[in-house]
Amino acid sequence: MSTDEIMQILAQAKKLARRYRTLTGKPLGVTGEVAEFEAARLLGLELVPPRQAGYDAIRIENGKQVTLQIKGRCILPGSKPGQRIGTIDVEKPFDAVLLVLMDDALDATAIYEADRESVLAALAAPGSKARNERGALGVGKFKSIGRLVWSRT
């Protein structure tokens, strides 16, 4: 299957997801897959085969392979602050985590990157049960420990 064909399918999935949310008020559940392809397309990453333990993509940086977990979050207009990203599996190998923020059409608006050490430190910080036990960082916290690597604006 070609990249063009995959992008056509994802475009259809985005439309269906938006329509589904309009009709039901619930997400369709394709955010993660869309986020992976958006990150790969926009940052020139190579996606790894499904079910790769610990990471979703790689990039070559200074001749070395960098492994990346990719998380996605759709930020709807008027949404409350404090939204969380999916669980970051710290038991598996990865060098950094990418957070792909998307609008209500599931189009990327920004991509942030945080290195493994920063992610581990943030997850270990005292305070939040969701963060400490489930490995779930808030979007705001992730942005504060990461750096903006791509923006639509």
C-alpha positions as CSV (number, residue, x, y, z in Angstrom):
1,M,0.0,0.0,0.0
2,S,1.4,3.4,-1.0
3,T,1.7,6.4,1.2
4,D,-0.7,8.3,-1.1
5,E,-3.3,5.5,-0.7
6,I,-2.9,5.6,3.1
7,M,-3.2,9.4,3.2
8,Q,-6.5,9.1,1.1
9,I,-7.8,6.6,3.6
10,L,-6.9,8.8,6.5
11,A,-8.6,11.8,4.9
12,Q,-11.8,9.7,4.7
13,A,-11.3,8.5,8.3
14,K,-11.0,12.1,9.5
15,K,-14.2,13.0,7.8
16,L,-16.0,10.0,9.3
17,A,-14.6,10.8,12.7
18,R,-15.8,14.4,12.6
19,R,-19.2,13.3,11.4
20,Y,-19.4,10.6,14.1
21,R,-18.5,13.2,16.8
22,T,-21.1,15.6,15.5
23,L,-23.8,12.9,15.6
24,T,-22.9,11.2,18.9
25,G,-20.7,13.7,20.8
26,K,-18.1,10.9,21.2
27,P,-14.7,10.4,19.5
28,L,-14.5,7.6,16.9
29,G,-11.1,6.4,18.2
30,V,-8.8,7.0,15.3
31,T,-6.8,9.8,16.9
32,G,-3.7,7.7,17.6
33,E,-3.4,6.4,14.1
34,V,-4.0,9.8,12.6
35,A,-1.4,11.3,14.9
36,E,1.2,8.7,13.9
37,F,0.8,9.4,10.2
38,E,0.6,13.2,10.7
39,A,3.9,13.1,12.6
40,A,5.6,10.9,10.0
41,R,4.4,13.1,7.1
42,L,5.2,16.4,8.7
43,L,8.5,15.4,10.3
44,G,9.8,12.9,7.8
45,L,9.8,10.0,10.2
46,E,9.7,6.3,9.4
47,L,6.8,4.4,11.1
48,V,7.7,1.0,12.5
49,P,5.5,-2.1,12.0
50,P,2.4,-2.3,14.4
51,R,2.9,-3.6,17.9
52,Q,6.6,-2.6,18.1
53,A,7.3,-2.5,21.8
54,G,8.0,1.0,23.1
55,Y,8.0,3.2,20.0
56,D,6.0,4.0,16.9
57,A,8.6,5.7,14.7
58,I,12.3,6.3,14.1
59,R,14.4,9.1,12.7
60,I,18.1,9.2,12.0
61,E,19.8,12.0,13.8
62,N,23.6,12.5,13.5
63,G,23.9,8.9,12.1
64,K,22.0,7.4,15.0
65,Q,18.6,5.9,15.2
66,V,16.2,7.8,17.6
67,T,13.1,5.9,18.7
68,L,9.9,7.8,19.2
69,Q,6.6,7.1,21.0
70,I,3.8,9.1,19.3
71,K,0.8,10.4,21.2
72,G,-2.1,12.3,19.8
73,R,-4.7,14.6,21.3
74,C,-7.6,16.3,19.6
75,I,-8.3,19.7,21.2
76,L,-11.8,20.8,20.6
77,P,-12.9,24.4,20.6
78,G,-14.0,25.4,24.1
79,S,-12.5,22.2,25.7
80,K,-11.5,22.4,29.3
81,P,-7.9,22.7,30.3
82,G,-6.2,19.8,31.9
83,Q,-6.7,17.2,29.2
84,R,-4.4,14.2,29.4
85,I,-2.5,12.3,26.8
86,G,-2.5,8.5,26.5
87,T,-0.3,6.3,28.8
88,I,3.4,6.5,28.1
89,D,4.9,3.1,28.6
90,V,8.1,3.8,30.5
91,E,9.0,0.1,30.8
92,K,9.7,-0.2,27.1
93,P,12.6,1.4,25.1
94,F,12.2,4.8,23.6
95,D,14.3,7.9,23.2
96,A,11.6,10.6,23.1
97,V,7.9,11.1,23.0
98,L,6.0,13.2,20.4
99,L,2.7,14.8,21.1
100,V,0.6,15.7,18.1
101,L,-2.1,18.2,18.9
102,M,-5.0,18.2,16.4
103,D,-8.0,20.4,15.8
104,D,-11.6,19.1,15.5
105,A,-10.9,18.0,11.9
106,L,-8.0,15.9,13.1
107,D,-5.5,18.1,11.3
108,A,-2.3,18.7,13.1
109,T,-1.9,22.1,14.7
110,A,1.4,21.5,16.6
111,I,3.9,18.8,17.5
112,Y,5.9,18.8,20.7
113,E,8.8,16.6,21.6
114,A,10.1,15.6,25.1
115,D,13.1,13.4,25.7
116,R,12.9,10.3,27.8
117,E,14.6,11.8,30.8
118,S,12.2,14.7,31.0
119,V,9.2,12.4,30.5
120,L,10.4,10.0,33.3
121,A,11.0,12.9,35.7
122,A,7.6,14.4,35.0
123,L,5.9,11.1,35.5
124,A,7.8,10.4,38.8
125,A,7.0,13.8,40.3
126,P,4.8,13.6,43.4
127,G,1.2,14.6,43.1
128,S,-1.1,13.1,40.5
129,K,-2.4,9.5,40.7
130,A,-3.1,9.6,37.0
131,R,0.4,10.7,36.2
132,N,2.2,8.5,38.7
133,E,0.2,5.2,38.4
134,R,-1.0,5.4,34.8
135,G,1.8,7.3,33.1
136,A,-0.7,9.9,31.8
137,L,0.7,13.5,31.6
138,G,-1.5,16.5,31.0
139,V,-1.1,18.3,27.7
140,G,0.1,21.5,29.5
141,K,2.7,19.6,31.5
142,F,3.9,17.8,28.3
143,K,4.2,21.2,26.5
144,S,6.2,22.6,29.5
145,I,8.8,19.7,29.5
146,G,8.9,19.4,25.7
147,R,9.8,21.7,22.8
148,L,7.8,22.7,19.8
149,V,9.1,20.9,16.8
150,W,6.4,21.8,14.3
151,S,3.5,24.3,14.1
152,R,0.8,24.9,11.5
153,T,1.0,28.7,12.1
